[in-house]
Amino acid sequence: MEEKIDALAQLFREAAMAHHEAYSATDGDDPAWPLWYADYLSDKLTPYLGETIDKDVLIDDLTRLDQEVKSGASDDDWAVYYAQSLLNKAS
């Protein structure tokens, strides 16, 4: 399970880098970032989660996880926290 968490966390970090590059002209400012991430990640998550995740559900999950991280719900790196949360939800 730890390897799966690490691999999925790396996927989230790659998405963050791609998002930063896509929005570098606006200094990374993107109020609709969950939509961008959902578009980028939805197909890539299937091998990790063992199921297809609906983009609207993923947008809700990403928004919720962001709020949880900002409120201090975990001391883990945000990408690890996202990975653990989505894997736990899928199992």
C-alpha positions in Angstrom: 0.0 0.0 0.0 2.9 2.4 0.8 4.3 2.1 -2.7 0.8 2.9 -4.2 0.5 5.9 -1.9 4.0 7.1 -3.0 3.3 6.6 -6.7 -0.1 8.4 -6.4 1.4 11.2 -4.4 4.0 11.6 -7.2 1.2 11.8 -9.7 -0.4 14.7 -7.7 3.0 16.5 -7.6 3.3 16.1 -11.4 -0.2 17.6 -11.8 0.9 20.5 -9.6 3.9 21.1 -11.8 1.9 21.0 -14.9 -0.7 23.3 -13.4 2.0 25.8 -12.4 3.4 25.7 -15.9 0.0 26.2 -17.5 -0.8 29.1 -15.2 2.6 30.7 -14.8 1.4 33.8 -16.6 -1.1 34.4 -13.8 1.4 33.5 -11.1 -0.4 30.2 -10.6 -3.7 32.0 -9.8 -6.5 29.8 -10.9 -9.8 29.9 -8.9 -11.1 26.9 -10.9 -8.0 24.8 -10.1 -10.1 21.7 -9.0 -11.6 21.6 -12.5 -8.2 21.8 -14.1 -6.8 19.0 -11.8 -9.9 16.8 -12.4 -9.4 17.1 -16.2 -5.7 16.3 -15.9 -6.0 13.5 -13.4 -9.3 11.7 -14.0 -7.9 9.1 -16.5 -4.6 8.8 -14.8 -6.1 7.9 -11.4 -7.9 4.8 -12.7 -4.9 2.4 -12.4 -4.3 3.5 -8.8 -7.9 3.5 -7.6 -9.0 0.4 -9.6 -12.0 2.2 -10.8 -13.0 5.2 -12.9 -13.8 8.3 -10.9 -16.4 10.8 -12.1 -14.9 14.2 -12.7 -17.6 16.0 -10.6 -16.9 13.6 -7.7 -13.1 14.2 -8.1 -13.7 18.0 -8.1 -15.6 17.7 -4.9 -12.9 15.4 -3.4 -10.1 17.8 -4.4 -12.0 20.8 -2.9 -12.7 18.9 0.3 -9.1 17.7 0.6 -7.7 21.2 0.0 -9.9 22.5 2.8 -8.8 19.7 5.1 -5.1 20.3 4.4 -5.5 24.1 4.9 -7.2 23.4 8.3 -4.3 21.3 9.5 -6.1 17.9 9.3 -2.7 16.2 8.6 1.0 16.7 9.1 1.6 14.8 5.9 2.7 16.4 2.7 -0.5 17.5 0.8 0.2 15.0 -2.0 0.5 12.1 0.4 -2.6 13.2 2.2 -4.6 13.4 -1.1 -3.3 10.0 -2.2 -4.1 8.3 1.1 -7.6 9.8 1.2 -8.5 8.8 -2.3 -7.1 5.3 -1.9 -9.0 4.8 1.4 -12.2 6.1 -0.3 -11.7 3.6 -3.2 -11.1 0.6 -1.0 
